[in-house]
């Protein structure tokens, strides 16, 4: 059942610093969250989920029950791929968005808020140049700790494999 914020259950505010919900939510805006039971979340709602200690602000695309568990399929508006999440990871539903100004301090303090995006961007920039020889082994080693790490490595190695295949066919 929806919980109404009161003195025992005050609304929570979260500073949004990611880019996964562009253009709906801009970095630097303040989100007012209201607690909601997982069973009452509708498809299309913008929610905040606890994802291993990090907060994700995504739109719910599907909701379904399997056994005693409730699952969500959720994704950012600017993302192509969706993720699965448990209903128990739900922190709250976004009830109001207060505009804010993104500053470099807000966006660089603490861990990177955009998840795998900085890793992919860094890999794309460095691996097409001279950094390919030293960065690919590092990405291979730490890919289990990074979201989408293996797909990033596959995309970077693919041109090399195609080039080797062309060289073999010429011989």
Secondary structure, DSSP 8 states (H G I E B T S, - for coil): ------SSS--EEEE---STTTTTS-TT-EEEEE---GGG--TT-EEEEEETTEEEEEEEEEEEEETTEEEEEEE-TT-SS-EEEEGGGEEEEEEEEE-----HHHHHSSS-TTTTHHHHHHHHHHHTTTTHHHHHHHHHHHGGGSTTHHHHHHHHHHHHHHHHHHHHHH-
